[in-house]
Amino acid sequence: MEGEQHLRFQVRGRTFAYFLHDHHGDGRVALNCKVPIGDLEALVGSEPERFFVPAYLGARGWIGVRLDLPRVDWKEVEKFVRVSYRLVAPRRLAILAG
């Protein structure tokens, strides 16, 4: 698709985050990352304008975080990336990441 862009962030060949711009023409700029069990439903249910269940990945515990809204809490985005890294990284590296 024209204008579609995405970046994959990996650790040892395992993806822990995606940056997506207009993925499949959805018009969003977003970050997709893995979240702990139960967080996906709670976040999407409480703030559906900020969070969404991403296609394909949502069923495996990934959340979409909108980055194209007027206000983005970048500390929160950082937390999502760090948590996702720890959930996906090999155990030794996850422990080192704290």
C-alpha positions in Angstrom: 0.0 0.0 0.0 1.2 3.5 -0.7 2.5 5.2 2.4 2.4 2.1 4.5 5.5 1.8 6.7 6.5 -0.5 9.5 9.5 -1.3 11.5 10.2 -4.5 13.5 12.2 -4.5 16.7 13.8 -7.8 17.6 16.0 -9.4 20.1 17.8 -12.6 19.0 15.4 -13.0 16.1 12.3 -12.6 18.3 10.0 -9.6 17.6 9.1 -7.6 20.6 7.5 -4.5 19.0 6.3 -3.1 15.6 6.0 0.5 14.6 3.2 0.8 12.1 2.1 3.7 9.9 -1.2 3.2 8.0 -0.9 -0.6 8.3 -3.2 -2.1 5.6 -4.8 1.4 5.2 -6.1 1.7 8.8 -4.9 5.3 8.9 -3.2 4.9 12.3 0.3 5.5 13.5 0.8 2.9 16.2 3.1 0.7 18.2 2.2 -3.0 18.7 3.8 -4.9 21.5 3.2 -7.9 23.8 1.5 -7.3 27.1 1.0 -9.6 30.2 -2.0 -11.8 30.3 -5.1 -9.8 31.1 -3.7 -6.4 30.3 -5.0 -6.4 26.7 -8.6 -6.6 27.6 -8.3 -4.2 30.5 -6.6 -1.5 28.5 -8.7 -1.7 25.4 -11.9 -1.8 27.5 -10.9 1.2 29.5 -9.5 3.4 26.8 -10.5 2.2 23.3 -9.5 5.5 21.7 -5.9 4.9 22.8 -5.6 1.1 22.6 -6.8 -1.5 20.2 -6.5 -5.2 19.5 -4.1 -5.5 16.5 -5.0 -7.8 13.6 -3.2 -11.1 13.7 -1.3 -10.3 16.9 -4.1 -9.5 19.3 -5.0 -13.2 19.7 -1.4 -13.8 20.9 -1.5 -11.1 23.6 -0.3 -8.1 21.7 -1.8 -4.6 22.0 -1.9 -1.6 19.7 -1.0 1.8 21.2 -2.0 4.8 19.2 0.9 7.3 18.6 -1.1 9.7 16.3 -3.3 11.2 19.0 -2.9 14.8 20.2 -1.4 13.6 23.5 1.0 10.6 23.8 2.4 9.6 27.1 5.9 8.7 25.9 6.9 7.3 29.4 4.0 4.9 29.1 5.1 3.9 25.5 8.6 3.3 26.9 7.1 1.0 29.6 5.2 -1.0 27.0 8.3 -1.5 25.0 10.3 -2.6 28.0 7.7 -5.0 29.2 7.3 -6.5 25.8 11.0 -6.9 25.5 11.1 -8.8 28.8 8.2 -11.0 27.8 9.8 -11.9 24.4 13.5 -11.9 25.0 15.5 -15.0 25.9 15.4 -15.5 29.7 19.0 -14.4 30.3 18.6 -11.2 28.4 15.2 -10.5 30.0 16.7 -10.8 33.4 19.6 -8.4 32.5 17.0 -5.9 31.2 15.5 -5.8 34.7 
